[in-house]
Amino acid sequence: QVQLVESGGGLVQAGGSLRLSCAASGRTFSSYVMGWFRQAPGKEREFVAAISWSGGNTYYADSVKGRFTLSRDNIKNTVFLQMNSLKPEDSAVYYCAADIHSSVFPSLSHVEYSYWGQGTQVTVSS
């Protein structure tokens, strides 16, 4: 069983920054591919970014590439999503997820992720 707890969401003006954190339970955190997804009202959940087991590889959706940076600390069992140059269209509930069965990277589909956090709201005002 893996528990994920997100934090760091909030309200920010366009052009601003937020840093999301996701703390994971479990002793094998370094064996999980970690990802972030987001879901806006009336829209499907969409992939945002993923990071490989060691953190040496990252993958981003085109919509956030160059603005978001995903990192992980395998000692603290935490992943961080640094979001810069935020746009109103980035507004959504952001979910952290763990793919515990991954053998290849990246995992882009939400169906590949076994465990999910409760989500944290990000609102970007224009």
N, C-alpha and C positions, 0 to 999 in steps of 0.2 A: 504494500500500500504506500502510495506517495501522496503527500499533501503539499499543495502549492498555495502560497499566500502572496497576493500582489499588494503593492502599495505605491504611492507617489502620484496618483492621478489628481486631477483638479481642473480649475478654470484658468486659462491663460489667454492673453491676447495674441492675435496673429503675429507671427514673427518671433514669438517667445519660445521658451524651452521648458521641457519637463523631463524628469528622470524617473522611470518606472523601475521598481525592484520586484523580484519574485524569489521568495525564500522557499526552499524545498526541504522536505524531511527525507530521511532515508540515508543509508550508508553507501549507496552506490550511485550517487549523483553524477559522478564523472562518467558513468556509462550511459547516460541519457543524452539524446539530442533534445535540446530545448528550443521551443518556438514561442512566438507571439502571434496572436491573431486579434482581429478587431471586428466589431459588429456595430453598425449604425442602425438606428430605427428603420424598420422596413427593408433592410438589406440583409444579404447573406453574410455569414461569417467569412472573413477573408484573411488570407495569409499576410503577415507583415514581415517577419524575419525569423531566421533560425540560426542556431550556432551549434557547431559540432562538439563532440564529447570533450575534447581538450580545450576548445575555444579557438583553435587555430584556423578554423574556417567559418565564415559567415555567409549568409545568403539573404538578400533583401528583395522585397517586391519593388517593381519599377517605380511605384508611386512614392516610395520613401527613400529610395536609394540616394545617397549623398546627403541626406538630412538626418537619418536615424543611424545609431550605432549600437550594436548588440555586443555585450561582453559577459563573461561569467567568471566567478570565483569559486573554484572547486573545493577550496578549503572551507569557505563560508556557506557552501551550498546555495549560492545566490546567482541569479542572472540580472543584468541591468540593461534597460533599453533607454538610451539617451536620445531624446527627440528634440531636434533643433529646427528652427525656421518653420514652426508649426503653422498649418493652414486650417481654415474652418472645416475643410473636407477631411481633416484628420480626426474630427470629433467622433467618438465612438466609445463603446466599452471595450477595453483592452484585456485580453485573456492570455495568461501564461499557460503553457502546456508542455508536457513531457512525453517524449516518444521513447519508451523503455525497451522496445524490440528492434530498434533501427539497426540495420547493418550497412546501409548506404546513406549518404548525405547529399543533398538536403531532403528533409521530409516536408513536403509542401502542402499536403492535404490534411485537413483536420481529422480525417478518419484514421490517420496514422498515429495520432496522439492518444495515449491511453488515459492520461490524467490531466485535469484542468483546474485552474484556480477559479475563484469566485468572480473575478473580473474587477476592474477599476475604471471609473468613468474619466474620460478626458474630454474636455469641452474647450474649443478654441473659438474665441469671439472675433468677429471681423472689425 
